[in-house]
Amino acid sequence: MTNLTRLLPLLALLVPLSIPAFAEAITVTASRNATTPLRMIWVYNRATCYGAAFPKIILRKPKNGKLSYRKTKVKVPKGKRCAGKTAYAVTVYYRPNRGFRGTENARFGFSYPRYSGEINRMVKFFDAKITVR
């Protein structure tokens, strides 16, 4: 067996890890000196309506403020699978530095296990354009 043949299974595992994660663009207007929610994601299994593993939260510090997140319990709204049930959610917030007005860019993401275990994770990034008034 050649060295290349031995490496093929390893390369098959590494290729998905080397693919860059694409970011979804969002636009938000924030008030100065106030905390503003940027994005909420549900943390429940839509097939069973039970809780799911919390994602790892990836926050990249913006220049003129800070990002934070909060885990909460919320009711699933009408029109969604599991409507009316209580589920967990994670919301990312932005707070501008005191007195800052203008445009700010921030990036944050959620990293989920694609299967059980930590080997193969899916990352969903968001690029937020925030206008602080």
C-alpha positions, 0 to 999 in steps of 0.5 A, spaced: 500 500 500 502 506 498 503 512 502 498 516 498 493 510 499 494 510 506 493 518 507 486 518 503 481 516 509 485 522 513 484 527 507 477 525 506 476 527 514 480 534 513 477 537 507 470 539 510 474 542 516 478 546 511 472 549 507 471 556 509 464 558 513 460 563 509 457 569 513 450 571 512 449 579 512 444 582 517 443 590 518 441 592 524 439 599 527 441 600 534 440 606 539 447 609 542 448 607 549 443 601 549 444 594 548 440 591 542 439 584 540 442 582 533 440 575 532 436 569 536 437 562 534 433 556 537 436 551 541 431 545 540 430 539 536 425 540 531 423 533 530 422 531 537 421 538 540 426 537 546 432 541 547 438 540 543 446 541 545 447 549 546 452 551 540 459 554 542 458 562 541 464 565 537 464 573 538 469 577 534 470 584 538 467 590 534 471 596 534 466 601 537 462 596 542 462 589 545 458 583 543 455 579 548 450 573 548 444 570 553 441 563 553 433 564 555 427 560 555 422 562 550 415 559 547 416 557 540 411 562 536 405 559 532 407 557 525 413 553 527 414 546 529 413 545 536 409 551 537 407 553 544 412 549 547 417 552 551 424 551 548 431 554 549 434 560 545 441 564 544 441 571 543 447 575 541 447 583 543 451 589 541 452 595 546 456 601 543 461 604 547 459 610 551 457 616 546 459 612 539 455 614 533 456 611 526 457 605 523 460 598 526 461 592 523 461 585 527 462 578 526 459 572 530 457 565 529 454 559 532 458 552 532 454 546 532 456 539 532 454 536 526 453 529 529 455 526 536 461 528 538 466 534 536 470 532 530 465 534 525 462 541 527 458 546 522 459 553 523 454 559 521 457 566 521 453 572 521 456 579 519 452 585 522 452 592 519 450 596 525 448 603 525 448 607 531 444 613 532 
